[in-house]
Amino acid sequence: MKGMYCLLSFAFLALNLSAQESAKEVMLKKQKAYNDRTMVQRFEKKMIPTAADRIRIRQENEEKRKSLLVMIDTSTVIKDKLRARLKHDVMHDPFSSRLQKFVALYKVEKMPMAIAQNEK
């Protein structure tokens, strides 16, 4: 009789442990499914830009960078040393104060020409 109770309790314990392992495996699979996402991606999908949006933004930034380089190259007011620094800023530090000052000055210089061309 004792042997049968031990056998039944052992069988019950073994079944119970295997059920826990499967629950643990299910939990790990669910965790693995979400490991490649951030919290925002899980709940706010509209906030994350799509691949096409990211490509478009990257292309716009590249166009802005090219136009800034053209602005720097065509400017006759600045010295060569400053021109080299501005080109470096365009590529490596696009939010530098030196570059922002140049863009503001360049747009002020070019504004009367644009207005004069529109009036013709």
C-alpha positions as CSV (number, residue, x, y, z in Angstrom):
1,M,0.0,0.0,0.0
2,K,2.8,2.4,0.9
3,G,4.5,1.6,-2.3
4,M,1.4,2.3,-4.3
5,Y,1.0,5.7,-2.6
6,C,4.7,6.5,-3.2
7,L,4.3,5.5,-6.9
8,L,1.2,7.6,-7.3
9,S,2.7,10.7,-5.6
10,F,5.9,10.3,-7.7
11,A,3.8,10.1,-10.9
12,F,1.7,13.1,-9.9
13,L,4.9,15.0,-9.0
14,A,6.5,14.1,-12.4
15,L,3.4,15.2,-14.3
16,N,3.2,18.5,-12.3
17,L,6.9,19.3,-13.1
18,S,6.5,18.6,-16.8
19,A,3.4,20.9,-16.8
20,Q,5.5,23.6,-15.2
21,E,8.2,23.2,-17.7
22,S,5.8,23.6,-20.6
23,A,4.3,26.7,-19.1
24,K,7.8,28.1,-18.6
25,E,8.7,27.2,-22.3
26,V,5.5,29.0,-23.5
27,M,6.5,32.1,-21.4
28,L,10.0,32.1,-22.9
29,K,8.6,31.8,-26.4
30,K,6.4,34.8,-25.8
31,Q,9.3,36.8,-24.3
32,K,11.5,35.9,-27.3
33,A,8.8,37.2,-29.7
34,Y,8.9,40.6,-28.1
35,N,12.7,40.9,-27.5
36,D,13.3,42.4,-30.9
37,R,10.8,45.2,-30.4
38,T,10.9,48.3,-28.2
39,M,8.0,49.2,-25.9
40,V,6.9,51.9,-28.4
41,Q,6.8,49.4,-31.2
42,R,4.7,47.0,-29.2
43,F,1.9,49.5,-28.4
44,E,2.2,52.5,-30.6
45,K,2.9,51.3,-34.2
46,K,1.8,54.6,-35.7
47,M,4.6,56.5,-34.0
48,I,7.4,54.4,-35.7
49,P,8.0,55.5,-39.3
50,T,7.8,52.8,-41.9
51,A,10.8,51.7,-44.0
52,A,9.6,53.9,-46.9
53,D,9.3,56.9,-44.6
54,R,12.8,56.3,-43.2
55,I,14.3,56.1,-46.8
56,R,12.4,59.3,-47.8
57,I,13.7,61.1,-44.7
58,R,17.3,59.9,-45.4
59,Q,17.1,61.1,-49.0
60,E,15.8,64.5,-47.9
61,N,18.7,64.8,-45.4
62,E,21.1,63.9,-48.1
63,E,19.7,66.5,-50.4
64,K,19.9,69.2,-47.7
65,R,23.5,68.2,-47.1
66,K,24.3,68.5,-50.8
67,S,22.7,71.9,-51.0
68,L,24.6,73.1,-48.0
69,L,27.9,72.0,-49.6
70,V,26.9,73.8,-52.8
71,M,26.1,76.9,-50.7
72,I,29.5,76.7,-49.0
73,D,31.4,76.2,-52.3
74,T,29.7,79.0,-54.1
75,S,30.1,81.5,-51.3
76,T,32.7,84.1,-52.1
77,V,32.6,85.8,-48.7
78,I,34.2,83.1,-46.6
79,K,37.9,82.2,-46.3
80,D,39.2,78.8,-47.3
81,K,39.9,77.8,-43.7
82,L,36.3,78.6,-42.7
83,R,35.0,76.8,-45.8
84,A,36.9,73.6,-44.8
85,R,35.4,73.9,-41.2
86,L,31.9,74.4,-42.6
87,K,32.3,71.4,-44.9
88,H,33.4,69.3,-41.9
89,D,30.4,70.6,-39.9
90,V,28.0,69.6,-42.7
91,M,29.2,66.0,-42.7
92,H,30.0,65.5,-39.0
93,D,28.1,68.1,-36.9
94,P,25.1,69.4,-38.8
95,F,23.7,71.4,-35.8
96,S,26.9,73.4,-35.0
97,S,26.4,77.1,-34.3
98,R,29.0,78.0,-36.9
99,L,27.0,76.3,-39.6
100,Q,23.7,77.8,-38.5
101,K,25.3,81.3,-38.5
102,F,26.5,80.7,-42.0
103,V,23.2,79.5,-43.3
104,A,21.4,82.4,-41.7
105,L,23.9,84.9,-43.2
106,Y,23.8,83.1,-46.6
107,K,19.9,83.2,-46.8
108,V,19.9,86.9,-45.8
109,E,22.4,87.6,-48.6
110,K,20.5,85.6,-51.2
111,M,17.0,86.9,-50.2
112,P,17.1,90.2,-52.2
113,M,18.2,88.3,-55.4
114,A,15.3,85.9,-55.0
115,I,12.8,88.7,-54.6
116,A,14.2,90.6,-57.5
117,Q,13.9,87.5,-59.8
118,N,10.3,87.0,-58.7
119,E,9.4,90.6,-59.6
120,K,10.7,90.3,-63.2
